[in-house]
Amino acid sequence: MRFLKFLFVGCLSMVSLTGHAETVKGLYQVREPVSSQTPEERDQATQRALDTLVLRLTGDPKAAQSPGLATVRKDPQQIISQFGYEAGPPQVLKVDFDPATTEQALRRAGLAMWGSNRPSILGWWLSDSTEGSSLVGDGQASATPLLRAAQHRGLPLRLPLADLNEQIVATAPNLESADPAPLRGASDRYNADALLAVHAREEGGQWQAKWRLWLGDQKEAGSVQGADTAALADAVMLAVSQRLAPRFAAKPGASSEQLLEVQGMSLERYATLGRLLEPFGARLQSVDGDRVLYRVNGSPDQLRAQLSLARLQEIPAGEAPTPTAPVQPVAAGSTPVAAPAPAPTPQLRFRW
């Protein structure tokens, strides 16, 4: 039986599935526009790239100025693996930061970090300009600045097809409403974690937007401005990133070791769970039927937020505790047999 369990786990670890949360690609690669390739311009762009990366990884606009990052700011090359230029317009300096050394630097500085596994966001973006009103759809030219801004801020953004049925639903009143119900119905087929509604307007040569975000029971809203659609998109994605990061970022010393039990496991769910628990250094402790036990490093709130991305439900503390082996009676005159050590009690228990 033990062999079968380990064989089962080994097979599961080879399975790859598309879950709800997404691993952000290129999280440690930053592109910054430049006007030339002079050393001075390159150094300035490198500093901007560092600021962008730190903000992307922490969600904290003050993090880049942390005293603990002073040596890195003085010499960013110590965490850069390579850089190069890409032709424009606009011409950009592409900087690849080394994930391991970057993470070490942020941890030493005592900064909270948001891992690469992040909630997928479906963005409903309606633009009103002098040329009319239009819903931005996947594959349209107008989608490019939105996707670039999302990548720049480290967010996995998806866009709807913007077909006729969706255009009927994605009206200005629905996008600005505090009730997401009309949009949720149209969003179901995209299977995203979060719903982002943006109504952008052009007035007097300036762009402004009202946005709303729903992720589980979390609701956020705000308004931003920008000189053009690219600047406006970046402002929206920056605001969204800063609202989401505190829910998922883990600060050194604030986390503790937890025992996590998850019930209702299957082949597909095992792969999804393993990917979700990657930021917490998950170590599998045992497998018992459809029940698994992990040892993880993280705060309860961070784990709850992460597991909510896969729609797991927390089991209340007083509900049906994990069964333990029954105690066998000892016959008169026989030698008592040492009872097996009790199974460790998980601090957090969830089920699918």
C-alpha positions in Angstrom: 0.0 0.0 0.0 2.8 2.4 0.9 4.4 1.7 -2.5 1.2 2.4 -4.3 0.8 5.7 -2.4 4.3 6.9 -3.4 3.7 5.7 -7.0 0.4 7.6 -7.0 2.1 10.8 -5.8 4.9 10.4 -8.3 2.5 10.1 -11.2 0.6 13.1 -9.9 3.6 15.3 -9.8 4.1 14.8 -13.5 0.7 16.1 -14.4 0.3 19.7 -15.6 -3.1 21.5 -15.7 -4.4 24.9 -16.3 -5.8 26.2 -13.0 -7.4 29.4 -12.1 -4.3 31.3 -10.9 -1.6 31.9 -13.4 2.2 31.9 -13.2 3.3 35.3 -14.5 5.8 34.9 -17.3 8.7 37.3 -17.5 8.1 38.6 -14.0 11.8 39.4 -13.6 12.2 41.0 -17.0 11.6 44.8 -17.3 11.4 47.0 -20.3 12.0 50.7 -20.0 11.9 53.2 -22.9 15.1 55.1 -23.7 15.9 57.9 -26.1 19.5 56.7 -26.8 22.0 54.1 -25.9 24.4 56.3 -24.0 25.9 55.0 -20.7 24.1 57.8 -18.8 20.7 57.0 -20.4 21.3 53.3 -19.8 22.1 53.9 -16.1 19.0 55.9 -15.7 16.8 53.3 -17.4 18.4 50.6 -15.3 17.4 52.5 -12.1 13.9 52.8 -13.4 13.8 49.1 -14.2 14.9 48.3 -10.7 12.1 50.5 -9.2 9.6 48.9 -11.5 10.7 45.4 -10.5 10.6 46.1 -6.8 7.2 47.6 -7.0 6.1 44.7 -9.2 7.3 42.2 -6.5 6.1 44.0 -3.4 3.2 46.2 -4.4 4.7 48.9 -2.1 5.6 52.2 -3.8 8.0 53.0 -0.9 9.8 49.7 -1.1 12.4 50.7 -3.7 13.7 53.4 -1.3 14.1 51.0 1.6 17.5 51.4 3.4 18.0 47.7 3.0 18.2 48.1 -0.8 20.8 50.9 -0.7 23.6 48.7 -1.9 21.5 47.3 -4.7 20.4 50.7 -5.8 24.0 51.8 -5.9 25.0 48.8 -8.0 22.0 47.1 -9.7 24.3 45.0 -11.8 24.7 42.6 -8.8 21.2 41.3 -9.4 21.0 41.6 -13.2 21.7 38.6 -15.4 21.7 40.4 -18.7 20.3 43.4 -20.6 20.0 44.6 -24.2 18.2 47.0 -26.4 15.1 46.5 -28.6 14.2 48.6 -31.6 11.1 50.8 -31.3 9.3 52.8 -31.5 9.8 53.3 -28.7 13.3 52.0 -28.3 13.6 50.1 -25.0 16.2 48.8 -22.6 15.3 45.2 -21.7 16.7 44.2 -18.3 16.6 40.6 -17.0 17.0 40.4 -13.2 18.2 37.2 -11.6 15.2 35.8 -9.6 17.3 34.1 -6.9 19.6 37.0 -6.1 16.7 39.5 -6.4 14.6 37.6 -3.9 17.6 37.3 -1.5 18.1 41.1 -1.7 14.4 41.8 -1.0 14.3 39.3 1.9 17.4 40.8 3.4 15.8 44.2 3.2 12.8 42.8 5.1 10.4 43.5 2.3 7.3 41.5 1.6 7.2 39.6 -1.7 4.4 38.6 -4.0 5.2 35.3 -5.8 4.8 34.6 -9.5 1.6 32.7 -9.0 -1.1 35.4 -9.2 -4.8 35.6 -9.8 -5.9 35.8 -13.4 -7.8 38.9 -14.2 -10.5 39.4 -16.8 -10.6 43.0 -17.9 -13.7 44.6 -19.3 -12.5 48.0 -20.7 -14.8 50.4 -22.4 -13.3 53.5 -24.0 -15.3 56.6 -24.8 -13.6 59.1 -27.2 -14.5 61.6 -29.8 -14.6 58.7 -32.3 -17.3 56.9 -30.3 -17.5 54.2 -27.7 -15.8 50.8 -28.0 -15.2 47.7 -25.9 -11.6 46.5 -26.1 -11.4 42.9 -27.2 -8.7 40.3 -27.4 -6.7 40.5 -30.6 -7.7 44.1 -31.3 -5.0 46.8 -31.8 -6.5 48.7 -28.8 -5.7 45.7 -26.6 -1.9 46.2 -27.0 -1.4 49.0 -24.5 -3.6 47.2 -21.9 -1.6 43.9 -22.2 1.7 45.8 -22.1 0.7 47.7 -19.0 -0.4 44.5 -17.3 2.9 42.8 -18.1 4.7 45.9 -16.9 2.9 45.7 -13.5 3.1 41.9 -13.2 -0.5 41.1 -13.7 -1.9 38.1 -15.7 -4.6 40.0 -17.7 -7.1 38.4 -20.1 -9.5 40.3 -22.3 -12.9 39.2 -23.6 -13.7 38.5 -27.3 -15.9 41.6 -27.3 -18.5 40.0 -29.5 -21.9 41.5 -30.0 -23.4 39.8 -26.9 -20.6 41.1 -24.7 -20.9 44.6 -26.2 -24.6 44.6 -25.1 -23.6 43.7 -21.5 -20.5 45.8 -21.1 -22.2 49.2 -21.0 -21.0 52.2 -19.1 -23.7 51.8 -16.4 -22.8 48.1 -15.9 -19.1 48.9 -15.8 -19.5 51.6 -13.2 -22.0 49.7 -11.1 -21.1 48.3 -7.7 -23.0 45.2 -8.6 -20.9 42.8 -10.8 -23.8 40.4 -11.5 -24.4 41.5 -15.2 -20.6 41.1 -16.0 -20.2 37.9 -14.0 -22.6 36.1 -16.3 -20.7 37.1 -19.4 -17.4 36.3 -17.6 -18.1 32.7 -16.7 -16.7 31.2 -19.9 -13.3 32.8 -19.3 -12.8 31.1 -16.0 -10.7 34.0 -14.4 -10.1 34.6 -10.7 -10.8 38.3 -10.7 -13.1 40.7 -12.6 -11.9 44.2 -13.6 -14.3 46.7 -15.0 -12.9 50.0 -16.5 -14.8 52.9 -18.1 -12.3 55.2 -19.8 -13.1 58.6 -21.2 -11.2 61.2 -23.2 -11.9 64.8 -22.3 -10.0 67.8 -23.4 -7.0 65.7 -24.6 -6.7 63.9 -21.3 -7.8 60.4 -20.4 -9.5 59.4 -17.1 -11.0 56.2 -15.9 -13.1 54.7 -13.2 -12.3 51.1 -12.3 -13.7 48.4 -10.1 -12.2 45.0 -9.1 -13.8 41.9 -7.6 -11.8 39.0 -6.3 -13.8 36.6 -4.2 -15.2 38.7 -1.4 -12.7 41.5 -2.0 -14.0 44.6 -3.7 -11.8 47.5 -4.8 -12.5 50.7 -6.8 -10.7 53.9 -7.8 -10.2 56.5 -10.5 -7.0 57.4 -12.4 -5.8 59.8 -15.2 -3.3 59.6 -18.0 -2.0 61.6 -20.9 -2.9 58.9 -23.4 -4.4 55.3 -23.4 -1.0 53.7 -22.6 -0.4 55.9 -19.6 -4.0 55.4 -18.4 -3.7 51.6 -18.8 -0.5 51.7 -16.7 -2.1 53.8 -14.0 -5.0 51.3 -13.8 -2.8 48.2 -13.6 -0.5 49.9 -11.0 -3.5 50.7 -8.8 -4.9 47.1 -9.1 -1.5 45.7 -8.3 -1.1 47.8 -5.2 -4.5 46.7 -4.0 -3.9 43.0 -4.6 -0.3 42.7 -3.4 -1.0 43.1 0.4 -3.3 40.1 0.3 -0.7 37.7 -1.1 2.7 39.2 -0.3 4.7 37.4 2.4 7.0 39.3 4.7 10.1 37.7 6.2 9.6 36.8 9.8 5.8 37.3 9.6 5.3 33.8 8.3 5.3 30.6 10.4 5.3 26.9 9.7 1.8 25.4 9.3 0.4 22.0 8.8 -2.2 22.1 6.0 -4.7 19.4 5.3 -6.7 19.3 2.1 -9.6 16.8 1.5 -11.3 15.7 -1.7 -8.1 15.3 -3.7 -7.9 13.8 -7.2 -5.3 13.6 -9.9 -6.2 16.9 -11.4 -6.5 18.7 -8.1 -3.1 17.5 -6.9 -1.4 19.3 -9.7 -3.4 22.5 -9.2 -2.7 22.4 -5.4 1.0 21.9 -5.9 1.3 24.9 -8.1 -0.7 27.1 -5.7 1.5 26.1 -2.8 4.9 26.7 -4.5 5.4 30.1 -2.9 5.0 28.6 0.5 7.8 25.9 0.2 5.2 23.1 0.5 6.5 19.7 1.6 4.2 16.7 1.3 3.9 14.8 4.6 1.3 12.1 4.0 -1.4 10.9 1.6 -4.4 9.0 3.0 -7.0 8.3 0.4 -8.3 11.6 -0.9 -6.7 13.5 2.0 -3.2 15.1 1.9 -1.1 16.8 4.5 1.5 19.5 3.7 3.9 21.4 5.8 4.1 25.0 4.5 5.6 28.3 5.5 3.2 31.2 5.5 0.6 33.0 7.5 -2.9 31.6 7.7 -4.4 34.7 5.9 -1.9 34.3 3.0 -2.7 30.6 2.7 -6.4 31.4 2.7 -6.1 34.0 0.0 -4.0 31.7 -2.2 -6.2 28.7 -1.8 -9.3 30.8 -2.5 -8.0 31.1 -6.1 -8.8 27.4 -6.6 -12.2 27.8 -4.9 -11.2 25.6 -1.9 -13.4 25.9 1.2 -12.0 26.1 4.7 -13.3 23.5 7.1 -14.3 25.0 10.5 -12.2 24.0 13.4 -15.0 22.2 15.2 -16.1 20.2 12.3 -15.2 16.5 11.9 -11.6 16.3 13.1 -9.1 14.1 11.3 -9.7 10.5 12.5 -7.0 8.8 14.6 -6.2 5.2 15.0 -8.4 3.5 17.7 -6.8 2.4 20.9 -6.7 -1.4 21.2 -7.7 -2.9 24.6 -5.0 -4.8 26.5 -5.8 -8.4 27.6 -5.1 -9.4 31.2 -1.6 -10.7 31.7 -0.3 -9.6 28.3 2.4 -7.0 27.7 1.0 -3.7 26.6 2.0 -2.6 23.1 3.2 0.9 22.7 0.5 3.0 21.0 1.5 4.6 17.7 2.3 8.3 17.9 -0.7 10.4 17.2 -1.0 11.9 13.8 0.0 15.6 13.7 -2.9 18.0 14.0 -3.2 20.4 11.0 -3.7 24.1 11.8 -5.6 24.7 8.6 -8.0 22.3 6.9 -9.6 22.8 3.5 -11.7 20.8 1.1 -12.6 21.0 -2.6 
